[in-house]
Amino acid sequence: MTNGRSNRVKTERPAAGNVKRGRIVSIRVIMAGVLATMVLLSLVGVTLMAERATQRMLSGEVETRLKLQARNLAFLSSGALLSDYPELTLVPLIKEMEERLSDQAFAIVLDHENRIQGHPDARSIGEVYEINPGLDLLETAGAILPGERMLGDDEMIVALTPVLHPNGKKIGTALVGLNRSYLEGMVWGMRKSQLPLISIILVAGLITALIVTSKLLRPIGILREGLERIGRGDLETPVLLRDRTELGMLAETVNDMATQLLSAQADLVEKERLAHELDLANDIQRQLFPAEDLAVGEFRITGAHRPAAEVGGDYYDFFTLPDGRTGIAIADVSGKGLAGCLIMSMLSVLLRSLGPDFTSPSRLLVMLEERMGSSLKSGQFITMFYGILDPETGEIIYASAAHSPVLIHRTSGAMEWEQSTGIPLGAVPGGALATTLEDKTLTLEPGDLLVQYTDGVNEAFNAADEQFDFSGIEGAVGGSAAAGPHAVLQALRDAVKAWIGSDAEPFDDETLLVIGRQGAGASADTGQVISGCVSPAALAEADGLLTAARREGYHLRLPAATDVLANLNGWLAECPQLTGVAPDIVHLLECALYEACANIMEHGYDLDSVRNLDLWCLPLQAATAQDEDLPTIRFLLRDRGRGYRSEGAEEVDFEDAATRLKGRGLGREIIRKVMHRSSYFPGTAEGNLTLLEFESREHTQNKESLNV
């Protein structure tokens, strides 16, 4: 079951028959086209491969023939070049070769000086012949004789063969050239001869594809009609299709889907009905909780509930009794969900009806067990705390039936825990509860707070399977108690949510009840707390300071361990707001910040290095009228530890040797001597804030007073 409440929104959809369809393209045509394209591509690919192979073969044959022609010409030219008039033999020979070999581009015979001795044009005889430098040396598959070369470019292939003397010496060169257009003509002729065959195969493939796809895809029409019926809501008419292919299996799947949809429709109707009933139960449960905080005399009472499911089994309440006192209750029914909600509702009705008749909380708890005994099944029980507050005296008479320990935060910062002595309601039949309960009394002084909760708070688990535990409650309460009950409530809720993960749902119902007695209020000039809550104006100032710090301040995060305070020196050296500030001033600032951070770590966090405090150097404040070149340097500290009281702080005499020998208790005085002003804002929604302001015109005087 998914925890949390889901919002069910009904979206109207157009009827299946009213949906506008775009242009329909037949799958048969698509498949036929695809197959025809594949056949065409295959044919073209095979043809191109065959053409390349043929072209390579033809090129090899042409090169071989060209070499043979060059060799024959060289052989026939050997004797002619040894005669006095070689042109008389070579010119007729070359003309005969050109007439007989129409594909031949040219034939030339050169002597050892590269002068033309054989050429179709007798006028060229005797000229020096230069081989075209654009011709590149070609690789040939056939055998190459010594001195032979094959040259070529994009237009021509030329074979060069040496003309040898009978004794083996080279006396000339025979050149035979061939135009590449001859090869291209042969390839083009081959293409034209293959084109009719390719066309016949392509047409045959297209016809075959149409026939095959038409037969195979014919059941799609039947499937489409069946799906359209399902879309219109007809889930009872099956798709009748006998086919041995996957389409036949798809038809069976569609029929199974329709059957499952019929069943799902019935389940959905039932779930909607149950969801509606849960919504009603949730509304009823919310109405059972107090609609608003209660203010009676100096006391403020507030509470909050976060269910783990749509409805929960936790309960809290506070109400005024006929004698002017206030009844306060918090309870946890075993289990959660609708069953716990029903028991909780019964408990609420009985408490409201019986509460005014009892002045003893323990007797009331016993009576509640008697009235609910028959409604609690075996294994069901209720832990409950009930107290009666006298707003005149601050006394609370209470009894606890195995409920969570009560936390009392004193205005001095001390934490007190009050354990339960009773057993749960309904846990042991036969009246055993009355023998374990007793009425206890505690008193809340001005500035004190009482926190009560269900086990969903202290037993909240994080991702590492660790409990929030009582130490987590102490930390959240200590850091916010000075701001009053509502701030404590919010701090606890935020701390638990952060502990389990901001996106995680609670595993168990989480319920909180906070009672606070107001104290003397806040000092108007510094924001420091004597006891009680920070004023709204001071809270607004604190919020503005933290916003400015996060936006423009230079930040340092420190775990609550004093050995890390050595990092302050390097942080101050890199702080852009302190650029150009004299080293002796920076040293004074380091001393004051060290003491401020150490006090928080030791007294607010108990040196718990898992917890952190944040330090910002704020943007420089405008210069004062007296010292226009000396702006104010400001630091903001934020922690979530226990707050402190400022009254009773006496000025320390550093000239007194006994004071110096103590070595402790000097931190606050060092801060006071160095800083021009300090302001304290405890218990804000972001924790405790401390503002320290330094005006450099005082640093000489302060340095002398600290030089002890």
Protein Blocks (a to p, Z undefined) as FASTA:
>chain_A
ZZdjddddddddddfklpccdddddfklmmmmmmmmmmmmmmmmmmmmmmmmmmmmmmmm
mmmmmmmmmmmmmmmmmmmmmmmblmlmmmmmmmmmmmmmmmbmbdcdddfkopafbdfb
lklgoiacdddfkbccdddfbdcdehiacdddfkbccdddddddfkopafbdcdddddfk
lmmmmmmmmmmmmmmmmmmmmmmmmmmmmmmmmmmmmmmmmmmmmmmmmmnopakbccdd
ddfbfklmmmmmmmmmmmmmmmmmmmmmmmmmmmmmmmmmmmmmmmmpcfbdcdehjbcc
ddddddfblbdcbdcdddddfkopacddddddehedjklmmmmmmmmmmmmmmmmmpcbf
klmmmmmmmmmmmmpcghiacddddddddfknopacdddehiacdddddfkopacddddf
bdcehkaghhlmmmmgccddddddehiacddddfklmmpccfkopafbjmlmmmmmmmmm
mnojklmmmmmmmmmmmmnopkbccfbdcdddddddddebjafklopafbhcddfklmmm
mmmmmmmmmmmmccdddddbfklmmmmmmmmmmmmklgoiafklmmmmmmmmmmmmmmmm
mmmnoopakbccdddddddddddfklmmlccdddddddfbdcddfehiacddfklmklmm
nopoklmmmmmmmpmbdcddehianbpcddddddfklmmmmmmmmmZZ
